[in-house]
Amino acid sequence: MADAQIILTDSRHNGIVALASGEKYLWAQTALEESGFRRGEAGVYHLPANQPTTSRTTVAGLIQCAERHNTSVSISSRQFIGDMADHIARLLPGKWDAQVEIYSHPLWQEDLVPWLWDSGELGRVVQTTRLPYAATLTSASGTVLLLAERPGHQRDYLIGALSPIPVEEGFADPHAPRSVVLPPSPGLAARAITDRYLPAYDRAGHARSTDAVAMVLARLRSEHTTWKTMVASGRYSDATLLTFDGLGALTEEFLDNCWRDFLTVLDHAPSLLERCRPATTPWPEDATTLERLAGALADAKATHEELAAGVPLTRGERVTRTWTPIETWLTHGEAFLRQAHTCTPRVRSGLAAPAPPLALPPGAPSPRR
């Protein structure tokens, strides 16, 4: 493959679209600019759709100019991925924003790998196959989907996701959902995303958050037990004598570590608590406990915001305000976990009404799908 490539494709709204890629992608960009292409958002170059004669002349000139800049030119048989993404976004439930992603340099695609939350074909493709571009679909609630052309197939697409909020790398996460294959029809693609992919995504996110809280609570209990054992014995874990000053330092380190760990609970637990319905489970009495846990989270959130803002707290205030919510969750965390394991993820609303088709001028061919 050449060190610099230009991919030409048709956009219903932007005319002829050109995408530059390769380790020497700057050569390709230079050829495009010298040939009269205009650079738009996200690094996408285009020619006006309403000037077909000029466009044909410009493309012919581009091929010659590209040769001078050691750049290859290819023509895609697909519609511009931005058009596909925009159309799907309009049909998905809720409000979604579509954005083209250009990975001109191969390293930019590699940067995507740690944040890809996928256990299926899309994850393998991103790691092993050159993708010069893709598109993201971002919901108002923060869900970010990744739409890519399926390599080796002239018409299909792949849909997967980037790691959900709270921001964490998603690579190799055992909870990651599997990407699905989408047909070239935006309506059918939106239906597949709504009926198949988003429910799987939401279930995976729910399981991921529940396990994250469970792991932190287990670690906090272990650390608390270790700390209490050392205090009671008067010795460190290696049997070294624990002095008075050492006890103070040990306690402060223990509390700081616990607070940092507890921030994961603060990230994941609120949304899980909102989904819990104790009255529909075998443990309706957990309702009071969940209210207590929610109150502890609210107190912890206020403390976290004050500490982040630099509000001065005495050592005693800091110990009390950080440890009290942790202790509440250590005491009642099991009730939360059994409720979280039995509740279901949120249910998204259905597909948006399809937009009416654009009228074609008499005798015009149907747009390529």
Sequence and secondary structure as in RCSB ss.txt:
>XXXX:A:sequence
MADAQIILTDSRHNGIVALASGEKYLWAQTALEESGFRRGEAGVYHLPANQPTTSRTTVAGLIQCAERHNTSVSI
SSRQFIGDMADHIARLLPGKWDAQVEIYSHPLWQEDLVPWLWDSGELGRVVQTTRLPYAATLTSASGTVLLLAER
PGHQRDYLIGALSPIPVEEGFADPHAPRSVVLPPSPGLAARAITDRYLPAYDRAGHARSTDAVAMVLARLRSEHT
TWKTMVASGRYSDATLLTFDGLGALTEEFLDNCWRDFLTVLDHAPSLLERCRPATTPWPEDATTLERLAGALADA
KATHEELAAGVPLTRGERVTRTWTPIETWLTHGEAFLRQAHTCTPRVRSGLAAPAPPLALPPGAPSPRR
>XXXX:A:secstr
  SSEEEEEEETTTEEEEEEESTTHHHHHHHHHHTT EE GGG EE  TT HHHHHHHHHHHHHHHHHTT EEEE
EEEE HHHHHHHHHHHSSS EEEEEEE  SHHHHHHHGGGB  SSHHHHHHHHS  SEEEEEEETTS EEEEEE 
TT SS EEEEEB  SS    TT TT    EEE S HHHHHHHIIIIIHHHHHHHHHHHHHHHHHHHHHHHHHHHH
HHHHHHHHTB TTS B  HHHHHHHHHHHHHHHHHHHHHHHHHHHHHHHH  GGGSS TTHHHHHHHHHHHHHHH
HHHHHHHHTT    HHHHHHHHHHHHHHHHHHHHHHHHHHHHS                  TT      
